[in-house]
Amino acid sequence: MQFVSPYQGQYAVVLSAQSPSLELPAPTDVTPEDVRQMIIYLRKAKDRAMAIRDRSPAGSYMESVLTRTIDGITLELSQLDYLLARKPAETAEAASSARRMRPAI
């Protein structure tokens, strides 16, 4: 894995010096069906948090925490919806090369 930022590379060196057994997690293969199941789970969690927030006292700490949690879940749901709507990278590249314009004269 290549680090984009030089700062991240410095931190990786420091972390590996402190803990030699520290490794990056292996990439996980996720299917669109897995993403759909995660969306269902997050929607149920959001509905549950909204129900609890509606029963909490107005202006309380719990209400503010639940509001931030609901906002975070909403953001995650929108990102997962975006991932499902996108075409895989290999398919998009293959389709674009087939539709290339003819060379200029």
C-alpha positions in Angstrom: 0.0 0.0 0.0 1.3 3.4 -1.0 0.9 6.3 1.4 -0.3 9.5 -0.3 0.9 11.9 2.4 4.5 12.0 3.6 3.1 12.5 7.1 1.3 9.2 7.1 4.6 7.5 6.0 6.4 9.0 9.0 3.7 7.8 11.4 3.8 4.3 9.9 7.5 4.2 10.6 7.0 5.3 14.2 4.2 2.8 14.7 6.1 -0.1 13.3 9.2 0.8 15.4 7.1 0.7 18.6 5.1 -2.5 17.7 6.7 -4.8 15.1 3.6 -7.0 15.0 1.4 -4.1 13.9 0.1 -4.8 10.4 -2.5 -3.3 8.2 -5.7 -5.3 7.9 -6.2 -7.3 4.7 -8.7 -5.8 2.2 -12.2 -7.3 2.4 -14.1 -8.3 -0.6 -17.6 -6.9 -0.4 -20.5 -7.7 -2.8 -23.4 -5.3 -3.6 -25.6 -7.6 -1.6 -23.4 -7.1 1.5 -23.7 -3.3 1.0 -27.5 -3.6 0.7 -27.6 -5.6 4.0 -25.5 -2.9 5.7 -27.9 -0.3 4.4 -30.9 -2.2 5.9 -29.0 -2.5 9.2 -28.1 1.2 9.3 -31.7 2.3 8.4 -33.0 0.2 11.3 -30.4 1.7 13.7 -31.3 5.2 12.5 -35.0 4.6 13.1 -34.3 3.2 16.5 -32.0 6.2 17.4 -34.7 8.6 16.2 -37.4 6.9 18.3 -35.1 7.1 21.4 -34.3 10.8 20.6 -38.0 11.6 20.3 -38.6 10.3 23.9 -35.6 12.0 25.4 -35.9 15.4 27.1 -35.4 18.4 24.8 -32.0 20.0 25.2 -30.5 17.1 27.0 -27.1 15.6 26.4 -28.6 12.4 25.2 -30.6 14.3 22.6 -27.5 16.0 21.3 -25.5 12.7 21.1 -28.4 11.0 19.3 -28.7 13.9 16.8 -25.0 13.6 16.0 -25.3 9.8 15.7 -28.3 10.1 13.4 -26.4 12.6 11.2 -23.4 10.3 11.0 -25.7 7.3 10.0 -27.4 9.5 7.4 -23.9 10.3 5.9 -22.9 6.7 5.9 -26.2 5.7 4.2 -25.7 8.3 1.5 -22.1 7.1 0.9 -23.3 3.5 0.6 -26.1 4.5 -1.8 -23.4 6.2 -3.9 -21.2 3.1 -3.9 -24.1 1.0 -5.1 -24.9 3.4 -7.9 -21.4 3.6 -9.3 -20.1 1.1 -11.9 -17.0 -0.9 -11.1 -13.8 0.7 -12.3 -12.9 -2.1 -14.8 -16.3 -1.9 -16.5 -16.2 1.9 -16.8 -12.7 1.8 -18.4 -13.6 -0.9 -20.9 -16.8 0.9 -21.9 -14.9 4.2 -22.4 -12.2 2.7 -24.6 -14.9 1.2 -26.9 -16.5 4.6 -27.5 -13.4 6.6 -28.2 -13.7 9.2 -30.9 -11.8 8.7 -34.2 -8.4 10.4 -34.4 -8.3 14.0 -35.5 -7.3 14.7 -39.1 
